[in-house]
Amino acid sequence: MTSTTTASSHNLLTDNPELYEARFPDPGRLAGRWAEDCLRRHGAGPRVLDMGCGTGRDAAHLHSAGRTVTGADLSEAMLTHARTHHRGPEYVRADLRGFDLGRNAFDAVVCLDSALLYCHTNALLDAFLSSCRRAVAPAGLLVAEMRNGAHFLGRTGLLDIPRVDEFAWQGTAYRSTTTLTVDRTAQLLRRTRVWTADDGSEPVEQRSAWRLLFPQELRHLLAAHGFEVLELHDGPGPRTDPPWHEGLPPGRTADADRLHVVARLVRPS
Ligand SMILES: C[S@@+](CC[C@H](N)C(=O)[O-])C[C@H]1O[C@@H](n2cnc3c(N)ncnc32)[C@H](O)[C@@H]1O
């Protein structure tokens, strides 16, 4: 059987949170620690919304740091896993491409690992930022971490060449063959990933896409929605090489493959 999916429909990893955590382990809670460091450095209040919370491990880390956390995701499988394995936060189903979880209900919105880039169009980016503007109290923060669209400018070697990854999980060997292409007109990075496993199952093809968002474009969008950019840089961060650790200051460039932003709501809606 061959299936074609999007990030918000069936997806082998987001439908199988245990597999997701096995494939992308974060035992030291680097992403959660980085987010907490951003919140603390900029004096955020305690109420945090983790939008696109996935398995809940970052939300749970923020909870353990003393925050009152709501984790939101579109995937019921992720939410069920989070409620069972990463207790503490409240977990709710919400679509980041337009949500209403109450006005001024949070002191910060956190959006990690490119979840923001599921807003493929300008209208969806506007809907996300309008939702954040409503959700965040005056002077609250937006902390996000994602792929950097600018990284793909001129770097055609990253594209069109299949990359093979192999890993084992619960006695089954998985192999994924991943090809990235760029749709320049839509400003989308498209990924086709074919999964095979040695358990006799048929290959599964999955398609995902992320908005290629450029640093200056993000800066403009944030300003248009009432946010002042406090930091916008390509690292160090939780998914950079070398990775961030406590005490490292934010960088000054925005060229490498990850983009990190911290912005403050200075013009509430
Ligand atoms: C790459 S994972 C990131 C998970 C987590 N933030 C992390 O850093 O480990 C992306 C998450 O976004 C969720 N997601 C995808 N589209 C979404 C949408 N439109 N609204 C809310 N969550 C969405 C997926 O279900 C998945 O859990």
The ligand as an SDF file (V2000), in Angstrom:
LIG
                    3D

 27 29  0  0  0  0  0  0  0  0999 V2000
    7.9960   18.2010   14.3660 C   0  0  0  0  0  0  0  0  0  0  0  0
    6.7340   17.9490   15.5490 S   0  0  0  0  0  0  0  0  0  0  0  0
    7.2980   18.9940   16.8330 C   0  0  0  0  0  0  0  0  0  0  0  0
    6.8660   18.4680   18.1390 C   0  0  0  0  0  0  0  0  0  0  0  0
    7.4480   19.2110   19.3250 C   0  0  0  0  0  0  0  0  0  0  0  0
    7.1210   20.6300   19.2960 N   0  0  0  0  0  0  0  0  0  0  0  0
    8.9310   18.9930   19.3780 C   0  0  0  0  0  0  0  0  0  0  0  0
    9.6720   19.9580   19.1720 O   0  0  0  0  0  0  0  0  0  0  0  0
    9.3300   17.8460   19.6310 O   0  0  0  0  0  0  0  0  0  0  0  0
    5.4350   18.8490   14.8650 C   0  0  0  0  0  0  0  0  0  0  0  0
    4.1420   18.7260   15.6550 C   0  0  0  0  0  0  0  0  0  0  0  0
    3.2290   19.6450   15.1010 O   0  0  0  0  0  0  0  0  0  0  0  0
    1.9540   19.0210   15.0750 C   0  0  0  0  0  0  0  0  0  0  0  0
    1.1600   19.7080   14.0670 N   0  0  0  0  0  0  0  0  0  0  0  0
    1.1910   19.5920   12.7110 C   0  0  0  0  0  0  0  0  0  0  0  0
    0.3100   20.4270   12.1410 N   0  0  0  0  0  0  0  0  0  0  0  0
   -0.3050   21.0820   13.1750 C   0  0  0  0  0  0  0  0  0  0  0  0
   -1.3170   22.0720   13.2410 C   0  0  0  0  0  0  0  0  0  0  0  0
   -1.8600   22.5610   12.1230 N   0  0  0  0  0  0  0  0  0  0  0  0
   -1.7240   22.5160   14.4540 N   0  0  0  0  0  0  0  0  0  0  0  0
   -1.1710   22.0160   15.5980 C   0  0  0  0  0  0  0  0  0  0  0  0
   -0.2010   21.0810   15.5990 N   0  0  0  0  0  0  0  0  0  0  0  0
    0.2250   20.6200   14.4060 C   0  0  0  0  0  0  0  0  0  0  0  0
    2.2460   17.5760   14.7420 C   0  0  0  0  0  0  0  0  0  0  0  0
    1.1650   16.7420   15.1380 O   0  0  0  0  0  0  0  0  0  0  0  0
    3.5030   17.3450   15.5510 C   0  0  0  0  0  0  0  0  0  0  0  0
    3.2120   16.8620   16.8350 O   0  0  0  0  0  0  0  0  0  0  0  0
  1  2  1  0
  2  3  1  0
  2 10  1  0
  3  4  1  0
  4  5  1  0
  5  6  1  0
  5  7  1  0
  7  8  2  0
  7  9  1  0
 10 11  1  0
 11 12  1  0
 11 26  1  0
 12 13  1  0
 13 14  1  0
 13 24  1  0
 14 15  1  0
 14 23  1  0
 15 16  2  0
 16 17  1  0
 17 18  1  0
 17 23  2  0
 18 19  1  0
 18 20  2  0
 20 21  1  0
 21 22  2  0
 22 23  1  0
 24 25  1  0
 24 26  1  0
 26 27  1  0
M  CHG  2   2   1   9  -1
M  END
$$$$
